[in-house]
Amino acid sequence: MPKLFLLSMTDVFTVPGDAMKPGMVYGHRQKMIHSVGNTGKVKFIPRRGSKFTGIFKGANYGIVRLSAAIPPTNTDKPLAPGMGLKFLRNGKDSVDLVSMYDVAGQPGDWNFFSHDFTTHIGPSTTTATKALGAKFATATDYIQVSGISDFATYDQNGHKESRPKIPFKLRFAPHSNVNKLFSKKIEKNNAMAFTDQLERVPSGSTLWSVWAWDKPVQLGGHETMIGSLVLDGKLYKSKWGDENLFFRHQKGEDDVKHHPEWKPYFPAYKFWGMCPYQMMMNKQ
């Protein structure tokens, strides 16, 4: 954690390519969080009738990395699972997003697939995660949001959408066939057991059904299933994946540029982790 506060957060949002930024003198930028996990190939299989554009129309060349945000521990919140997801695009940089259940971890459960992941996570609740949030706030006001407008702007062939249809946020619901492969209890006092379990997920498994909100619920938004994220191969433990593979974060501000009417419903750090709508409701 001390090293993290010496790094620029701007790089997380701006560095091109799929590898960690080279160091000033030698080596490369280090991963201070989500530092250990499993990496594999995935496809996004769209559901018929989905209205969203770009990658959401279907994509065959994805890379997923499933990791723990912080070292697993024998506490009331032992595991903090999260996902980095990228899709390759012809003639364009890859498009990436990150999602998870909660930055502080999930209560009393070692099953990586026990909870839904989302691109809009809850506010920080611990001293460590609040400090981390303050650090991210040096680069974006929307520290709880992973922007997804780039996913809808270009398809996998690199073609730009003339009228992109962008979801407000995504929810990844674990498939029951994958969920049952994992134990809620720690295996043989092995805090990294989740990486062994991930290796046992069969190729071709549907990892998540993907759900999307078309707009904020306060504006009459609805959530619909838009497709599935399917594993294309196996989930491997990878030193290069842990140390070098880079997932660029997209700023929530980018989504707001497309839909300014969404701004009040994006939780903003400058409002102490609460959007104006939430602040107004709390006063009533």
C-alpha beads as a LAMMPS data file, in Angstrom:
LAMMPS data file: protein, C-alpha beads

284 atoms
283 bonds

1 atom types
1 bond types

-500.0 500.0 xlo xhi
-500.0 500.0 ylo yhi
-500.0 500.0 zlo zhi

Masses

1 110.0

Atoms # bond

1 1 1 0.000 0.000 0.000
2 1 1 2.717 2.600 0.751
3 1 1 4.203 2.039 -2.726
4 1 1 0.800 2.555 -4.322
5 1 1 0.576 6.114 -3.036
6 1 1 3.803 6.982 -4.843
7 1 1 2.356 6.033 -8.235
8 1 1 0.322 8.236 -10.555
9 1 1 -3.297 7.092 -10.934
10 1 1 -3.532 8.851 -14.307
11 1 1 -1.594 5.979 -15.892
12 1 1 -4.382 3.561 -14.947
13 1 1 -6.708 5.419 -17.336
14 1 1 -4.375 6.611 -20.099
15 1 1 -1.537 4.142 -20.787
16 1 1 -2.093 2.445 -24.181
17 1 1 -1.586 -1.227 -24.946
18 1 1 -2.021 -4.386 -22.910
19 1 1 1.159 -4.450 -20.813
20 1 1 2.076 -2.545 -17.678
21 1 1 3.890 0.743 -18.276
22 1 1 7.703 0.477 -18.349
23 1 1 9.495 1.812 -15.282
24 1 1 11.448 5.059 -15.254
25 1 1 14.776 3.224 -14.949
26 1 1 14.051 -0.512 -15.280
27 1 1 11.239 -3.048 -15.046
28 1 1 7.616 -1.931 -15.196
29 1 1 4.827 -0.514 -13.076
30 1 1 3.835 -2.935 -10.330
31 1 1 0.372 -4.212 -9.545
32 1 1 -0.295 -3.220 -5.955
33 1 1 -3.869 -4.529 -5.860
34 1 1 -5.391 -7.521 -7.688
35 1 1 -1.846 -8.833 -7.845
36 1 1 -2.591 -12.601 -7.979
37 1 1 -5.164 -14.408 -10.092
38 1 1 -5.963 -16.550 -13.124
39 1 1 -6.105 -15.536 -16.775
40 1 1 -7.986 -17.019 -19.722
41 1 1 -9.701 -16.338 -23.041
42 1 1 -13.414 -15.539 -23.258
43 1 1 -16.124 -14.779 -25.783
44 1 1 -19.128 -12.502 -25.387
45 1 1 -22.206 -14.226 -26.805
46 1 1 -24.985 -11.651 -27.255
47 1 1 -28.592 -12.389 -26.495
48 1 1 -30.923 -12.011 -29.453
49 1 1 -32.689 -8.671 -29.383
50 1 1 -30.080 -6.815 -27.325
51 1 1 -29.975 -3.173 -28.419
52 1 1 -26.478 -2.223 -27.265
53 1 1 -23.726 -1.686 -29.821
54 1 1 -20.007 -2.291 -30.338
55 1 1 -18.570 -5.236 -28.426
56 1 1 -22.047 -5.859 -26.988
57 1 1 -23.108 -7.103 -30.450
58 1 1 -20.740 -10.038 -29.928
59 1 1 -16.986 -10.494 -29.588
60 1 1 -14.700 -13.521 -29.945
61 1 1 -11.319 -12.295 -28.732
62 1 1 -11.519 -11.524 -25.049
63 1 1 -9.167 -11.942 -22.122
64 1 1 -10.379 -12.220 -18.548
65 1 1 -8.354 -12.091 -15.355
66 1 1 -9.948 -13.211 -12.090
67 1 1 -8.090 -12.062 -9.005
68 1 1 -8.292 -11.082 -5.358
69 1 1 -8.129 -7.345 -4.717
70 1 1 -6.161 -7.859 -1.511
71 1 1 -4.414 -10.913 -0.006
72 1 1 -7.040 -13.444 1.210
73 1 1 -7.196 -13.728 4.994
74 1 1 -8.997 -15.692 7.700
75 1 1 -11.330 -12.836 8.626
76 1 1 -15.059 -12.181 8.378
77 1 1 -14.423 -11.031 4.784
78 1 1 -11.779 -13.487 3.601
79 1 1 -11.861 -12.944 -0.176
80 1 1 -12.307 -9.828 -2.343
81 1 1 -12.861 -11.256 -5.839
82 1 1 -12.780 -9.089 -8.924
83 1 1 -12.538 -9.255 -12.698
84 1 1 -10.546 -7.472 -15.364
85 1 1 -12.025 -7.912 -18.849
86 1 1 -10.621 -6.856 -22.204
87 1 1 -11.594 -7.428 -25.813
88 1 1 -9.250 -7.022 -28.747
89 1 1 -10.340 -4.842 -31.674
90 1 1 -8.934 -4.713 -35.187
91 1 1 -6.885 -1.556 -35.731
92 1 1 -7.850 -0.158 -32.323
93 1 1 -6.493 -0.472 -28.822
94 1 1 -8.216 -3.106 -26.731
95 1 1 -11.224 -2.069 -24.661
96 1 1 -11.182 -2.915 -20.958
97 1 1 -13.372 -2.816 -17.889
98 1 1 -13.132 -3.863 -14.265
99 1 1 -15.877 -5.111 -11.967
100 1 1 -16.293 -6.704 -8.564
101 1 1 -18.698 -7.281 -5.695
102 1 1 -17.144 -5.072 -2.995
103 1 1 -13.686 -3.594 -2.500
104 1 1 -13.657 -4.773 1.125
105 1 1 -14.481 -8.374 0.215
106 1 1 -17.411 -10.746 0.637
107 1 1 -18.645 -11.826 4.072
108 1 1 -17.601 -15.267 5.324
109 1 1 -17.233 -16.891 1.927
110 1 1 -14.328 -18.255 -0.162
111 1 1 -16.435 -18.995 -3.256
112 1 1 -15.211 -16.735 -6.082
113 1 1 -18.618 -16.945 -7.772
114 1 1 -20.898 -16.393 -4.773
115 1 1 -21.906 -12.834 -5.665
116 1 1 -22.713 -10.712 -8.682
117 1 1 -20.040 -8.340 -9.939
118 1 1 -20.906 -4.846 -11.156
119 1 1 -19.282 -1.895 -12.889
120 1 1 -20.749 0.413 -10.201
121 1 1 -19.410 -0.764 -6.860
122 1 1 -20.417 0.419 -3.400
123 1 1 -18.590 3.081 -1.364
124 1 1 -15.462 2.385 0.651
125 1 1 -16.138 1.314 4.229
126 1 1 -12.700 0.611 5.735
127 1 1 -9.765 2.886 6.458
128 1 1 -7.625 1.156 3.832
129 1 1 -10.229 1.285 1.063
130 1 1 -11.093 4.915 1.865
131 1 1 -7.423 5.797 1.516
132 1 1 -7.318 3.906 -1.775
133 1 1 -10.416 5.780 -2.934
134 1 1 -8.794 9.107 -2.140
135 1 1 -5.807 8.085 -4.241
136 1 1 -7.997 7.151 -7.223
137 1 1 -9.810 10.468 -6.822
138 1 1 -6.638 12.245 -7.954
139 1 1 -7.511 10.995 -11.465
140 1 1 -11.332 10.761 -11.520
141 1 1 -14.327 11.966 -9.545
142 1 1 -16.122 8.669 -10.190
143 1 1 -13.955 6.268 -8.229
144 1 1 -16.795 3.721 -7.864
145 1 1 -17.542 3.541 -11.591
146 1 1 -15.893 1.643 -14.432
147 1 1 -16.767 3.458 -17.642
148 1 1 -18.204 1.256 -20.417
149 1 1 -18.984 3.674 -23.256
150 1 1 -15.888 2.545 -25.196
151 1 1 -17.301 -0.997 -25.238
152 1 1 -20.310 0.325 -27.161
153 1 1 -18.444 2.698 -29.481
154 1 1 -16.412 0.242 -31.616
155 1 1 -17.079 -3.377 -32.563
156 1 1 -14.401 -6.098 -32.655
157 1 1 -13.610 -5.271 -36.303
158 1 1 -12.726 -1.708 -35.322
159 1 1 -15.803 -0.161 -36.946
160 1 1 -17.103 2.927 -35.161
161 1 1 -20.788 2.985 -34.336
162 1 1 -22.584 5.981 -35.836
163 1 1 -25.078 5.999 -32.947
164 1 1 -23.637 4.025 -30.039
165 1 1 -26.112 2.509 -27.585
166 1 1 -24.410 2.552 -24.175
167 1 1 -25.556 0.771 -21.007
168 1 1 -25.670 2.782 -17.799
169 1 1 -24.038 -0.075 -15.885
170 1 1 -23.440 -3.815 -16.092
171 1 1 -24.065 -6.687 -13.710
172 1 1 -22.338 -10.048 -14.059
173 1 1 -24.438 -12.855 -12.549
174 1 1 -22.444 -16.090 -11.938
175 1 1 -23.704 -19.156 -13.768
176 1 1 -24.915 -21.888 -11.413
177 1 1 -22.727 -24.552 -13.084
178 1 1 -19.610 -22.567 -12.205
179 1 1 -20.790 -21.466 -8.766
180 1 1 -21.180 -25.064 -7.594
181 1 1 -17.552 -25.886 -8.438
182 1 1 -16.309 -23.655 -5.636
183 1 1 -16.201 -24.206 -1.897
184 1 1 -17.386 -21.562 0.557
185 1 1 -14.851 -22.875 3.059
186 1 1 -11.105 -22.519 2.781
187 1 1 -9.334 -25.611 1.418
188 1 1 -6.622 -27.080 3.675
189 1 1 -5.831 -23.671 5.179
190 1 1 -4.696 -22.560 1.741
191 1 1 -5.589 -18.889 1.325
192 1 1 -4.861 -19.092 -2.413
193 1 1 -7.171 -22.084 -2.953
194 1 1 -9.394 -19.982 -5.196
195 1 1 -6.652 -20.009 -7.874
196 1 1 -6.629 -23.827 -7.814
197 1 1 -10.415 -23.893 -8.076
198 1 1 -10.350 -21.487 -11.020
199 1 1 -7.999 -23.825 -12.875
200 1 1 -10.627 -26.569 -12.620
201 1 1 -13.346 -24.612 -14.435
202 1 1 -14.063 -26.557 -17.666
203 1 1 -13.393 -24.992 -21.053
204 1 1 -16.592 -23.739 -22.655
205 1 1 -18.221 -22.893 -19.331
206 1 1 -20.567 -19.928 -19.155
207 1 1 -18.971 -17.850 -16.403
208 1 1 -21.557 -15.086 -16.129
209 1 1 -24.793 -13.944 -17.646
210 1 1 -24.406 -10.244 -18.405
211 1 1 -27.182 -7.832 -17.450
212 1 1 -27.370 -4.160 -18.406
213 1 1 -29.315 -1.130 -17.210
214 1 1 -30.315 1.098 -20.111
215 1 1 -30.416 4.177 -17.848
216 1 1 -30.600 5.010 -14.131
217 1 1 -33.591 3.584 -12.292
218 1 1 -34.460 7.147 -11.205
219 1 1 -34.973 7.996 -14.899
220 1 1 -37.141 4.945 -15.537
221 1 1 -34.324 2.568 -16.405
222 1 1 -34.761 -1.178 -16.787
223 1 1 -32.327 -4.070 -16.514
224 1 1 -32.220 -6.798 -19.176
225 1 1 -29.966 -9.749 -19.887
226 1 1 -27.811 -8.890 -22.907
227 1 1 -25.578 -11.951 -23.250
228 1 1 -23.130 -14.388 -21.695
229 1 1 -19.415 -14.430 -21.001
230 1 1 -18.109 -17.860 -22.053
231 1 1 -14.710 -19.321 -21.236
232 1 1 -12.726 -20.183 -24.391
233 1 1 -10.112 -22.573 -22.978
234 1 1 -8.881 -22.773 -19.385
235 1 1 -8.110 -20.304 -16.595
236 1 1 -4.369 -20.394 -16.013
237 1 1 -2.145 -19.211 -13.205
238 1 1 0.218 -16.851 -14.968
239 1 1 3.217 -14.939 -13.705
240 1 1 3.063 -12.685 -16.762
241 1 1 -0.646 -12.192 -16.194
242 1 1 -0.047 -11.273 -12.553
243 1 1 2.862 -8.931 -13.172
244 1 1 2.555 -7.550 -16.718
245 1 1 -0.970 -7.856 -18.115
246 1 1 -2.612 -4.423 -18.020
247 1 1 -6.314 -3.589 -17.869
248 1 1 -6.901 0.055 -18.645
249 1 1 -9.735 1.602 -16.626
250 1 1 -12.176 3.871 -18.451
251 1 1 -13.319 6.945 -16.590
252 1 1 -16.966 7.366 -15.695
253 1 1 -16.623 10.906 -17.040
254 1 1 -16.471 9.413 -20.556
255 1 1 -19.920 7.865 -20.132
256 1 1 -21.316 11.145 -18.803
257 1 1 -20.120 12.920 -21.957
258 1 1 -22.439 10.665 -23.964
259 1 1 -25.307 10.992 -21.471
260 1 1 -25.078 14.205 -19.393
261 1 1 -28.459 13.377 -17.843
262 1 1 -26.827 10.440 -16.037
263 1 1 -24.402 12.630 -14.111
264 1 1 -26.523 13.077 -10.940
265 1 1 -26.758 9.295 -10.621
266 1 1 -23.057 8.523 -10.808
267 1 1 -21.642 8.344 -7.244
268 1 1 -19.075 11.138 -7.167
269 1 1 -16.125 11.291 -4.777
270 1 1 -16.413 15.070 -4.473
271 1 1 -19.807 14.468 -2.834
272 1 1 -18.258 12.160 -0.230
273 1 1 -19.121 8.995 -2.101
274 1 1 -22.766 9.927 -2.617
275 1 1 -24.473 11.228 -5.724
276 1 1 -26.666 14.359 -5.389
277 1 1 -29.814 12.217 -5.649
278 1 1 -28.684 10.099 -2.672
279 1 1 -27.817 13.196 -0.658
280 1 1 -31.239 14.689 -1.367
281 1 1 -33.029 11.475 -0.349
282 1 1 -31.042 11.284 2.894
283 1 1 -32.198 14.771 3.846
284 1 1 -35.871 13.880 3.445

Bonds

1 1 1 2
2 1 2 3
3 1 3 4
4 1 4 5
5 1 5 6
6 1 6 7
7 1 7 8
8 1 8 9
9 1 9 10
10 1 10 11
11 1 11 12
12 1 12 13
13 1 13 14
14 1 14 15
15 1 15 16
16 1 16 17
17 1 17 18
18 1 18 19
19 1 19 20
20 1 20 21
21 1 21 22
22 1 22 23
23 1 23 24
24 1 24 25
25 1 25 26
26 1 26 27
27 1 27 28
28 1 28 29
29 1 29 30
30 1 30 31
31 1 31 32
32 1 32 33
33 1 33 34
34 1 34 35
35 1 35 36
36 1 36 37
37 1 37 38
38 1 38 39
39 1 39 40
40 1 40 41
41 1 41 42
42 1 42 43
43 1 43 44
44 1 44 45
45 1 45 46
46 1 46 47
47 1 47 48
48 1 48 49
49 1 49 50
50 1 50 51
51 1 51 52
52 1 52 53
53 1 53 54
54 1 54 55
55 1 55 56
56 1 56 57
57 1 57 58
58 1 58 59
59 1 59 60
60 1 60 61
61 1 61 62
62 1 62 63
63 1 63 64
64 1 64 65
65 1 65 66
66 1 66 67
67 1 67 68
68 1 68 69
69 1 69 70
70 1 70 71
71 1 71 72
72 1 72 73
73 1 73 74
74 1 74 75
75 1 75 76
76 1 76 77
77 1 77 78
78 1 78 79
79 1 79 80
80 1 80 81
81 1 81 82
82 1 82 83
83 1 83 84
84 1 84 85
85 1 85 86
86 1 86 87
87 1 87 88
88 1 88 89
89 1 89 90
90 1 90 91
91 1 91 92
92 1 92 93
93 1 93 94
94 1 94 95
95 1 95 96
96 1 96 97
97 1 97 98
98 1 98 99
99 1 99 100
100 1 100 101
101 1 101 102
102 1 102 103
103 1 103 104
104 1 104 105
105 1 105 106
106 1 106 107
107 1 107 108
108 1 108 109
109 1 109 110
110 1 110 111
111 1 111 112
112 1 112 113
113 1 113 114
114 1 114 115
115 1 115 116
116 1 116 117
117 1 117 118
118 1 118 119
119 1 119 120
120 1 120 121
121 1 121 122
122 1 122 123
123 1 123 124
124 1 124 125
125 1 125 126
126 1 126 127
127 1 127 128
128 1 128 129
129 1 129 130
130 1 130 131
131 1 131 132
132 1 132 133
133 1 133 134
134 1 134 135
135 1 135 136
136 1 136 137
137 1 137 138
138 1 138 139
139 1 139 140
140 1 140 141
141 1 141 142
142 1 142 143
143 1 143 144
144 1 144 145
145 1 145 146
146 1 146 147
147 1 147 148
148 1 148 149
149 1 149 150
150 1 150 151
151 1 151 152
152 1 152 153
153 1 153 154
154 1 154 155
155 1 155 156
156 1 156 157
157 1 157 158
158 1 158 159
159 1 159 160
160 1 160 161
161 1 161 162
162 1 162 163
163 1 163 164
164 1 164 165
165 1 165 166
166 1 166 167
167 1 167 168
168 1 168 169
169 1 169 170
170 1 170 171
171 1 171 172
172 1 172 173
173 1 173 174
174 1 174 175
175 1 175 176
176 1 176 177
177 1 177 178
178 1 178 179
179 1 179 180
180 1 180 181
181 1 181 182
182 1 182 183
183 1 183 184
184 1 184 185
185 1 185 186
186 1 186 187
187 1 187 188
188 1 188 189
189 1 189 190
190 1 190 191
191 1 191 192
192 1 192 193
193 1 193 194
194 1 194 195
195 1 195 196
196 1 196 197
197 1 197 198
198 1 198 199
199 1 199 200
200 1 200 201
201 1 201 202
202 1 202 203
203 1 203 204
204 1 204 205
205 1 205 206
206 1 206 207
207 1 207 208
208 1 208 209
209 1 209 210
210 1 210 211
211 1 211 212
212 1 212 213
213 1 213 214
214 1 214 215
215 1 215 216
216 1 216 217
217 1 217 218
218 1 218 219
219 1 219 220
220 1 220 221
221 1 221 222
222 1 222 223
223 1 223 224
224 1 224 225
225 1 225 226
226 1 226 227
227 1 227 228
228 1 228 229
229 1 229 230
230 1 230 231
231 1 231 232
232 1 232 233
233 1 233 234
234 1 234 235
235 1 235 236
236 1 236 237
237 1 237 238
238 1 238 239
239 1 239 240
240 1 240 241
241 1 241 242
242 1 242 243
243 1 243 244
244 1 244 245
245 1 245 246
246 1 246 247
247 1 247 248
248 1 248 249
249 1 249 250
250 1 250 251
251 1 251 252
252 1 252 253
253 1 253 254
254 1 254 255
255 1 255 256
256 1 256 257
257 1 257 258
258 1 258 259
259 1 259 260
260 1 260 261
261 1 261 262
262 1 262 263
263 1 263 264
264 1 264 265
265 1 265 266
266 1 266 267
267 1 267 268
268 1 268 269
269 1 269 270
270 1 270 271
271 1 271 272
272 1 272 273
273 1 273 274
274 1 274 275
275 1 275 276
276 1 276 277
277 1 277 278
278 1 278 279
279 1 279 280
280 1 280 281
281 1 281 282
282 1 282 283
283 1 283 284
